[in-house]
Amino acid sequence: MKTFWIRTLSATVYAALFLGSILSGHLVGETWGAIILLAFSLFVTIGCTFEYYRIAEKQNAKPIKILGYILSINLVVVLGLNGLISLPGWVVAILLASVVLSIPIALGTQLWRKSDMPFADVLHTLLPVAYIAFPLSTMASLHYDYNVLIMCIIMVWVNDSFAYMGGSLVGKHKMWPRHSPGKTWEGTIIGILATVATGIFVGPLFSTYFGRFDWVVIALVCSVVGTLGDLSESMLKRSVGLKDSGNIMPGHGGFLDRFDSLLFILPVVWVYCMIFY
């Protein structure tokens, strides 16, 4: 019973912080709300990057962490602010230059470091920028309709809940036993159907930007692409024998455990919005 209340309390705090950051614009104005969401995105980026480097170091890698943190913070701040205001061209140029130069900087740094896997170290240094920082930077860029973010969170929750219930009740065929022994094809399909139904019937109530077809597309992204994100993070943890990526949320794991699906979902939804809206 004690464990149940600990899990419930930590989940409540997490939900309050996340949803509070998204909805803060209704209380303090759109501009300040976007800045609060940007600050939350930055906090999560640093937490996820810290956990990723911890996993990498358990594989005997030696990432250049200071370079990775600088690039990740730079990316989230610049892209997040650019979604709020039109930044001068030179600011965007500096961002692009830092990304382009990061590879030769990381490779050149290896000449002075004692490493048996210099190229692996460079990969582990830069991967969090693409895997973590860029997806979370798009969260602040979606400030024009926060309800899209809320619906993505709801659909991830629906997908996970129904996939778990469906797998528990009728699941027989393991989906990816090596990386996630609990996932079944039956549960996954039930989760997809429930998420699509949520998109069709609940999505239009949350946002007038999208029609039902758009919500079906986003629902499929949240269920299918989100499941790939979940499996990928499980693969990372199991490669070093970890059950949880961290312990920031007692009973629920770390930053990566909570945002594994969204790290795959957010950039796809962002690209969809940029193309069609």
N, C-alpha and C positions, 0 to 999 in steps of 0.2 A: 504493500500500500504506500509506503514511504517513497519508493521508486516512482510509482504512478504520479504522486503529487509533485515530485521533483521534475519529471518529464513535462507535466502539465504547466507548471510555473515557467520553466525555461521556454516552452513553446509559446506561451502567452507573451512573455517579454519580447521574444523574437518577432512575433506577429505585430505587436504594438509598435516596435521600432521601425519595422519594414513598412507597414501600412501607414504609420504616422508620418514617415518621411515622404511617402507618395502623396498623402492627402494634406500635407501641411500647407500647401498653396491655398486651400480654402480658408485657412485661418490667418495667414500672414501675407497673402497676396501671391500672385503667380511667380513673380521674379524671385522673391525670397524662398518660396516653396521649391523652385527649381534648384536654388543654391543649396538648400537643406538636403534635397535628394542627391545632389552632386556630392555633398560631404559624406552622405551615407554610402554612396557608390565607392568613394575613395577609401573609406574605412573598411568596407568589405574586400576591396581590391588588395589592400595591404594584408588583411587577414588571410585571404586565399593564397596570396603569393608566399607568405610566410609558411603556410602548411605545405605548399608545393615544394618549396626548397627543402623543407624537413624530409619529405618523401624522397627527393632526389639525393640528399646526403646519405640516406639509408641505403642507397644503391651505390655508395662510394663515389658519387659525383661531387665536384667542387665548383658549383656555380658561382659566378661573380655577382653576388647578391646585391651589392650597392648599385651596380649598373642596371640590374633588372628592376630594382625599386624605383630608380630615377626615371627610367623609360616608362614604367607602368603609371607612375604618378603623373608624369608629363602628358601621357596619352589621355588619361581619364579627365584631367583638368582642362586640357585644351579642347578636346572633342566635346566634353560636357558643356563648357562655356560657349563653344561655337554653336551648339544647339540652342543656346539661350540668347546670345547676342552675336552679331557679325564681327568676328575678330579681324584685325588687320592682316593683310596678306603676309607680312613678315613673320607674324607669330605662327601662322600655319606652316610657313616655310621652315622655321626653326624646328617645329615638330617633325616634319618630313625629313629634314636633314639629320636629326638625332636618330630617327629610325633607320635611315639608310646607312649612317656611319656606325651604328651599333655593332654590325657584324665585323667590320675590320677592327674596331676598337676591342671587341671581345676576343677576336683571334689574336690580335697583337699582344694583348695582355697575357695570353697563355705563354708567350716566350719567357716571361719572368716568373711563371708559377710552376711549381713542381707537381705535375699532373700526368698520370698515365693515360688519361682519356681526354685530351684537350678538346677534340671536336664534340664529344658528348657533354663536356662542361659548358661549351658555348651554346649547345642546343638547350640544355637545362636552364641556362641563364636567360635566354630570349623567349623560350616557349611560353612562360606565363604572361608575357606581353600580349601575345595573340590569343592564348587560351583563356586568360582571365581579364586583363585590363581592357582590351577592346570590347568584349561583350558587355562588361559593366559600364563602360563609357557610353554605350548606346542607351542605357537605361535613362540617363539624364537627358539624352537627346530626344526622348519620346515625351518631353514635358507638355507638348501641345494637347495631349489627351491622356491624362494619367489613368483613365479608366481602362485603357488598353493594357497597361501594366497590371492593374488589378485583375483583369480577366485572365491574363496569362498565369498569374499566381493561382487563381481559382481553378483554372483548367489543369494546371500541374497537380494540384491537390486532388481534384476529381480523378485524374488519371491514376495517380499513385494509390488512392484509396480503393477504387474499383478494381484495379489490377491486383492489388493485394487480396481483396475479398474474393474476386473471381478465381485467383490462383489457389486460395485456401479451400474453396468449395469444389471446384471442378478441374483444377489444374493437374495435368498428368504428364505433359511433355515439357521437359526442361528447355528453356530458351538458350541460356548461356551458362551451363553448370560450372565451367572453369572460373568464371569471373563473378557470377551472381547466382548461386545455387537455388535461391528462392524464386526466381522469376520463371514463369511458365508461358508458353504460347497462348494458352487459353486465357490466362489472366491478362496478358498484354492486349489481346483482342477485345476483351470486355472493357478494359480501361480505355482503349481507343474509341469504342462505340459510345461509352458514357461521356467522354470528352467532346466528341462531335455533337452529341445531343445537347450538351451544355452550351456549346458555341451557337447552335441553331436557335435555342429557345431563350437563353439567358444573355448572350452576347449583345443582341440589339437593344436590350434594356439598359445596358451599360454605356454604349457609345453609338452616336448617330453617324460617325465617320464611315462605318463599315456596313455593308449589306450582309445577308445571311451567307452568301457564297464566300465572302471574305472571312467570316467567322469559322466556316468549315475549314478553310485553308489554315487559319491560325490554330484551330483545334488540332488538326493533323500535325502541324509543326510541334505543338505542345506535347502531344502524345508520342509521336514517332521519333522526332528529333530529340525530345526531352528524354526518352528512354535510352537513346544512344549516349546522351550526356551522362546519365546515371550509370550505365554500364562501363563507360570509359573511366569514370572516376573510381568505380569499383575495381577495375583492372589495375589502376595506379596503386591503390591501397594494397591489394592482394599481392602485387609484385614485391612488396616489402613486408608482407605479413601483418599489416595494420587492419583493425576492424573499423576504426574511425579515423578521419583525417586530423582530428583535434578534439578538444574537450570544452570549447567555448560555450556549448549548450549541453549541460548535463542531461544524459539520456538520449541525446539526439546527435551528438558528434560535433564536428567542427564546421568552419565556414564552407569548405568544399562540399561537405556532406549536405548542407542546406541549399547550396547554389549550383550543384552539379548539373541539374537539368536546365536551369535558366542560363547557364554559361553557353549552352548550345542553342537555346531557343531565342534569346534576345537579339543576337545579330541577324538571324534569319527574319524575324519579325520586323526589325529595323530596316533591312534591305527591302522587304515587301512594302513597307510604308513609304520608303523613299522612291520606289519605282512607280507605285500606283496612286500615291497620295502626296 
